[in-house]
């Protein structure tokens, strides 16, 4: 059976159509069209496939004459602005400031949030116990300096604050502003504690790397005192949330005119009455803290009227109307020594207190200046034991 695609087409009853005289021309045109199609079709398919395999690129916007297109802001330009910590002296002197705690071995005063007026905070009068640091009468802003201490690109304020009473404690404190513009305390740079007893108010400065430099001394003059001072320049830098010393000496060189010698006393306990008197002993502790070791130390006793020395172990004594004095060998450098002294009082005694003072003497027998003047007195309470 012949294939349906090759079956002959039946002619109509009147026979096959006559042959056209244009058939050869049509045939040639068909051949030419087929040839063109063969050549063009692969190129079209290639372009079609290529266009479908690549992402469509958006058309560039038309240029607008006279219009500037702003670039997208970068991450750097979008950073929050660093607060300006440069606070004028006038603003600082009439602000509420958080003051760090004052040193425990120097003049003391209130700390925390304090309201300053004209650069001053008055402190209520209070008497300190014997042998303890006094309480200051006022807190003052003494000077200010500026510099970028935390290296954030903006200045901070460095202020010297004093807690004063005929001299006193001093602190160098860094202040800044938060993003709301409020004054905040960055932290203390250095304070008068230990062997550092004074700060030069005109010496503070801030280097380009954020180091705060200041001159520190081993002794603080007061009230006409002309004791020679030793000065050192030390540098401090902000690191891990606090200031650390990064330059300058770390130890004070001994000043031949200055010593730190202190005294302590136990209770004077008087025993049962024997032959009309109560007898007992008191132990005195003498300590050399720092500075030049004295050649000798002198003790001055202030006994109540009915208390008298007893026994034969006393060193040579010098007396006046209110006190008597003995001179002893000093403790070794940085160490302590204890001495025991005997007393007696009549059976009718009512007790009281025995005050004792210590002072270091140089080779010429002259008193040395004390770096810490209020720990040179001790008071021994007088008690009875039956």
C-alpha positions as CSV (number, residue, x, y, z in Angstrom):
1,X,0.0,0.0,0.0
2,X,1.5,3.3,-0.9
3,X,2.5,5.7,1.7
4,X,-0.2,8.3,2.4
5,X,2.3,11.1,2.2
6,X,3.2,10.0,-1.4
7,X,-0.3,9.1,-2.7
8,X,-1.1,10.7,-6.2
9,X,-3.5,13.5,-6.2
10,X,-6.6,12.7,-8.5
11,X,-7.3,15.1,-11.3
12,X,-10.7,16.6,-11.9
13,X,-12.9,15.0,-14.7
14,X,-11.7,17.4,-17.3
15,X,-8.2,16.2,-17.0
16,X,-5.0,17.6,-15.6
17,X,-4.6,21.3,-15.5
18,X,-2.6,22.8,-18.3
19,X,1.1,23.4,-17.5
20,X,1.9,27.0,-16.7
21,X,4.4,28.7,-18.8
22,X,5.8,30.5,-15.5
23,X,6.6,27.3,-13.6
24,X,10.4,27.4,-14.2
25,X,10.5,31.0,-12.8
26,X,8.5,30.1,-9.7
27,X,10.6,27.1,-9.1
28,X,13.7,29.2,-9.2
29,X,12.2,31.6,-6.8
30,X,11.3,28.8,-4.3
31,X,14.9,27.5,-4.5
32,X,16.3,30.9,-3.8
33,X,13.9,31.4,-0.9
34,X,14.8,28.0,0.6
35,X,18.5,28.8,0.3
36,X,18.1,32.1,2.0
37,X,16.1,30.5,4.8
38,X,18.8,27.9,5.2
39,X,21.4,30.6,5.6
40,X,19.4,32.9,7.9
41,X,17.6,30.4,10.2
42,X,20.8,29.3,12.1
43,X,21.8,32.9,12.7
44,X,18.4,33.8,14.0
45,X,18.3,30.8,16.3
46,X,21.8,31.7,17.6
47,X,20.8,35.2,18.4
48,X,17.6,34.0,20.0
49,X,19.4,31.6,22.2
50,X,22.1,34.1,23.1
51,X,19.5,36.7,24.1
52,X,17.7,34.3,26.4
53,X,20.8,33.1,28.2
54,X,22.0,36.6,29.4
55,X,20.4,38.8,32.0
56,X,18.6,41.9,30.7
57,X,20.6,45.1,31.3
58,X,18.6,48.1,32.3
59,X,18.8,51.0,29.9
60,X,20.9,53.9,31.1
61,X,18.8,56.9,32.2
62,X,18.9,59.8,29.9
63,X,21.3,62.6,30.8
64,X,19.8,65.7,32.3
65,X,21.5,69.0,31.5
66,X,22.5,71.0,34.6
67,X,21.6,68.3,37.1
68,X,24.2,66.8,39.6
69,X,23.5,63.2,40.8
70,X,24.7,62.8,44.5
71,X,26.6,59.6,45.3
72,X,25.3,57.2,47.8
73,X,26.7,58.1,51.3
74,X,29.5,55.9,52.4
75,X,29.8,54.1,55.8
76,X,32.3,56.7,57.0
77,X,30.0,59.6,56.3
78,X,27.2,57.9,58.1
79,X,29.1,57.4,61.4
80,X,27.7,59.2,64.4
81,X,29.5,62.4,65.2
82,X,31.9,62.2,68.1
83,X,30.8,64.4,71.1
84,X,32.9,67.5,71.7
85,X,34.5,67.1,75.2
86,X,36.1,70.5,75.2
87,X,34.3,72.2,78.2
88,X,35.0,75.8,78.9
89,X,36.3,76.7,82.4
90,X,33.2,78.9,83.0
91,X,30.9,76.0,82.2
92,X,32.9,73.5,84.3
93,X,32.9,75.9,87.3
94,X,29.1,76.0,87.3
95,X,28.2,72.4,86.5
96,X,27.4,69.2,88.4
97,X,30.5,67.0,88.2
98,X,31.1,63.4,89.3
99,X,34.3,63.6,91.4
100,X,36.3,60.4,92.0
101,X,36.9,59.3,95.5
102,X,39.6,61.1,97.4
103,X,42.8,59.3,98.5
104,X,42.5,57.6,101.9
105,X,46.0,58.8,102.9
106,X,45.4,62.5,102.2
107,X,42.9,65.3,102.9
108,X,39.4,63.8,102.4
109,X,36.1,65.3,101.2
110,X,32.9,64.4,99.5
111,X,32.9,62.6,96.1
112,X,30.3,61.6,93.6
113,X,27.9,64.1,92.0
114,X,28.8,67.6,93.3
115,X,27.2,70.9,92.3
116,X,29.9,73.5,91.7
117,X,29.2,77.2,91.9
118,X,31.9,79.6,90.7
119,X,34.3,76.6,90.7
120,X,33.7,75.8,94.4
121,X,31.9,73.3,96.7
122,X,31.8,74.2,100.4
123,X,32.3,71.2,102.7
124,X,30.7,71.2,106.2
125,X,33.3,71.4,109.0
126,X,34.2,68.1,110.7
127,X,37.0,67.1,113.0
128,X,38.9,64.0,112.1
129,X,40.2,61.6,114.7
130,X,43.8,61.9,115.8
131,X,46.2,60.2,113.3
132,X,43.7,60.3,110.4
133,X,43.6,62.7,107.4
134,X,41.7,65.9,108.0
135,X,38.5,66.8,106.1
136,X,38.8,69.6,103.6
137,X,36.9,72.8,103.9
138,X,36.2,73.2,100.2
139,X,36.6,71.5,96.8
140,X,37.9,73.8,94.0
141,X,38.6,73.6,90.3
142,X,42.2,74.8,90.1
143,X,43.0,74.6,86.3
144,X,42.0,73.0,83.0
145,X,43.7,71.7,79.9
146,X,42.4,70.1,76.7
147,X,43.4,67.3,74.4
148,X,42.2,64.1,72.8
149,X,43.1,61.6,75.6
150,X,40.9,58.7,74.4
151,X,41.9,59.2,70.7
152,X,38.3,59.4,69.4
153,X,39.1,62.5,67.3
154,X,37.7,65.1,69.7
155,X,39.2,66.9,72.7
156,X,38.5,66.0,76.3
157,X,38.9,68.3,79.3
158,X,41.6,67.7,82.0
159,X,40.9,69.5,85.2
160,X,42.9,69.7,88.4
161,X,40.5,69.4,91.4
162,X,41.6,70.2,95.0
163,X,40.1,69.3,98.3
164,X,41.7,72.0,100.4
165,X,42.4,73.0,104.0
166,X,45.8,74.7,104.4
167,X,47.0,72.5,101.5
168,X,45.2,69.4,100.7
169,X,44.5,66.6,98.2
170,X,44.6,67.1,94.5
171,X,43.4,65.1,91.5
172,X,43.8,65.4,87.8
173,X,40.5,64.3,86.3
174,X,39.4,63.8,82.7
175,X,35.9,65.0,81.6
176,X,34.0,64.4,78.4
177,X,30.5,64.8,77.0
178,X,28.0,62.0,76.0
179,X,26.0,62.1,72.8
180,X,23.3,64.0,74.6
181,X,25.7,66.8,75.5
182,X,25.9,66.0,79.2
183,X,29.2,66.2,81.0
184,X,30.5,62.8,82.1
185,X,33.6,61.8,84.1
186,X,36.1,59.8,82.0
187,X,38.3,59.0,85.1
188,X,41.1,60.2,87.4
189,X,44.5,60.6,85.8
190,X,46.7,60.9,88.9
191,X,46.1,61.9,92.5
192,X,48.2,63.0,95.5
193,X,48.6,59.6,97.3
194,X,51.5,57.5,98.4
195,X,54.8,59.2,97.6
196,X,53.1,61.7,95.3
197,X,52.1,64.6,97.6
198,X,51.6,67.5,95.2
199,X,50.7,68.4,91.6
200,X,52.0,71.4,89.7
201,X,48.8,73.1,88.4
202,X,50.5,74.8,85.5
203,X,52.3,71.7,84.2
204,X,49.5,69.5,82.8
205,X,49.4,68.9,79.1
206,X,48.1,66.4,76.5
207,X,50.4,65.1,73.7
208,X,49.3,64.3,70.2
209,X,49.2,60.6,71.1
210,X,46.8,61.2,74.0
211,X,49.4,61.0,76.8
212,X,48.7,63.3,79.7
213,X,51.8,64.7,81.3
214,X,52.1,66.5,84.7
215,X,54.7,67.3,87.2
216,X,54.4,65.6,90.6
217,X,56.3,66.2,93.8
218,X,57.2,64.4,97.0
219,X,56.2,67.2,99.3
220,X,53.4,69.8,99.5
221,X,54.3,73.2,100.9
222,X,51.9,75.2,103.0
223,X,51.7,78.3,105.1
224,X,55.2,79.8,104.4
225,X,57.0,76.4,104.4
226,X,60.2,76.6,102.3
227,X,61.1,72.9,102.3
228,X,62.9,72.0,99.0
229,X,60.7,69.8,96.8
230,X,61.7,67.0,94.3
231,X,59.7,67.2,91.1
232,X,59.2,64.6,88.4
233,X,57.3,64.7,85.0
234,X,55.2,61.6,84.5
235,X,53.0,60.6,81.6
236,X,49.6,58.8,81.7
237,X,47.5,57.3,78.9
238,X,43.9,56.0,78.7
239,X,43.9,52.2,78.3
240,X,41.2,49.6,79.0
241,X,38.9,52.1,80.8
242,X,41.5,53.8,83.0
243,X,44.7,55.9,83.0
244,X,48.0,54.1,83.3
245,X,51.5,55.5,83.7
246,X,53.5,55.1,80.5
247,X,56.4,57.5,80.9
248,X,58.6,59.1,83.5
249,X,60.0,57.8,86.8
250,X,57.9,55.4,88.8
251,X,59.7,55.9,92.1
252,X,60.5,59.2,93.9
253,X,64.1,59.9,94.6
254,X,64.8,60.4,98.3
255,X,64.7,64.0,99.4
256,X,67.2,64.7,102.2
257,X,64.8,67.2,103.7
258,X,61.7,65.0,103.6
259,X,60.7,61.8,105.5
260,X,57.5,59.9,106.0
261,X,57.6,58.6,109.6
262,X,54.5,57.6,111.5
263,X,53.5,56.3,114.9
264,X,51.0,54.0,116.5
265,X,50.2,53.2,120.1
266,X,48.4,50.5,122.0
267,X,46.3,51.1,125.1
268,X,48.1,51.9,128.4
269,X,46.6,49.3,130.8
270,X,47.3,50.0,134.5
271,X,47.0,46.9,136.8
272,X,45.8,46.4,140.4
273,X,46.7,48.9,143.1
274,X,50.0,48.1,144.8
275,X,51.3,50.5,147.5
276,X,48.9,53.1,146.3
277,X,49.7,53.0,142.6
278,X,48.6,51.3,139.5
279,X,51.4,50.4,137.0
280,X,51.4,49.3,133.4
281,X,53.2,49.7,130.0
282,X,52.3,51.1,126.6
283,X,53.8,49.9,123.3
284,X,54.7,52.5,120.7
285,X,55.3,51.5,117.1
286,X,57.4,53.7,114.9
287,X,57.4,53.2,111.1
288,X,59.5,54.7,108.3
289,X,57.3,54.8,105.2
290,X,59.4,56.4,102.4
291,X,61.7,59.3,101.8
292,X,65.0,59.8,103.6
293,X,65.5,57.7,106.7
294,X,66.0,59.9,109.8
295,X,69.2,59.8,111.7
296,X,67.2,59.7,114.9
297,X,63.6,59.9,116.0
298,X,62.2,62.0,118.8
299,X,59.2,61.0,120.8
300,X,57.2,63.6,122.8
301,X,54.8,62.4,125.4
302,X,51.8,64.5,126.7
303,X,50.7,62.7,129.9
304,X,47.7,63.6,132.1
305,X,48.8,65.4,135.3
306,X,48.7,62.3,137.5
307,X,50.6,59.9,135.2
308,X,54.3,59.5,135.7
309,X,57.2,57.5,134.3
310,X,58.4,54.5,136.2
311,X,61.2,51.9,135.9
312,X,64.8,52.1,134.9
313,X,64.6,51.3,131.1
314,X,63.8,54.9,130.1
315,X,66.3,56.6,127.8
316,X,67.5,60.1,128.7
317,X,64.5,62.4,129.1
318,X,64.0,66.2,128.5
319,X,61.0,67.8,130.1
320,X,59.0,71.0,129.9
321,X,55.8,72.1,131.5
322,X,53.4,70.1,129.3
323,X,55.5,67.2,127.9
324,X,58.7,65.2,128.1
325,X,60.9,64.0,125.2
326,X,63.1,61.1,124.4
327,X,65.4,60.5,121.4
328,X,65.7,57.0,119.9
329,X,67.3,55.2,117.0
330,X,65.1,55.1,113.9
331,X,63.5,52.0,112.3
332,X,65.3,50.7,109.2
333,X,64.2,52.1,105.9
334,X,60.6,51.0,105.1
335,X,60.3,49.0,108.3
336,X,58.9,49.4,111.8
337,X,60.2,49.1,115.4
338,X,58.4,48.8,118.7
339,X,59.3,50.2,122.0
340,X,57.7,49.7,125.4
341,X,57.5,52.4,128.1
342,X,56.4,52.0,131.7
343,X,54.1,54.3,133.7
344,X,52.2,54.5,136.9
345,X,49.3,56.5,138.3
346,X,47.9,56.8,141.9
347,X,45.0,54.6,142.9
348,X,42.7,57.7,142.7
349,X,43.5,58.3,139.0
350,X,40.5,58.6,136.7
351,X,42.5,57.4,133.6
352,X,42.3,59.5,130.5
353,X,44.6,59.5,127.4
354,X,48.3,59.7,126.7
355,X,49.2,61.4,123.4
356,X,52.6,60.8,121.8
357,X,54.2,62.6,118.8
358,X,57.1,61.5,116.6
359,X,59.4,63.5,114.4
360,X,62.5,62.5,112.4
361,X,65.8,64.3,113.0
362,X,68.6,64.8,110.5
363,X,72.3,64.4,111.3
364,X,72.4,67.8,112.7
365,X,69.6,67.1,115.1
366,X,67.1,69.3,113.2
367,X,63.5,68.2,112.5
368,X,62.8,66.9,109.0
369,X,59.7,67.8,107.0
370,X,57.0,65.2,107.1
371,X,55.4,64.2,103.8
372,X,52.3,63.1,105.7
373,X,51.9,65.5,108.7
374,X,48.8,64.0,110.4
375,X,50.1,60.5,111.1
376,X,52.8,61.6,113.5
377,X,50.5,61.6,116.5
378,X,49.0,58.6,118.3
379,X,46.7,58.5,121.4
380,X,46.9,55.7,123.9
381,X,43.7,55.3,126.0
382,X,44.4,54.7,129.7
383,X,42.5,51.7,131.2
384,X,42.5,49.9,134.5
385,X,42.7,46.1,135.1
386,X,42.0,44.7,138.5
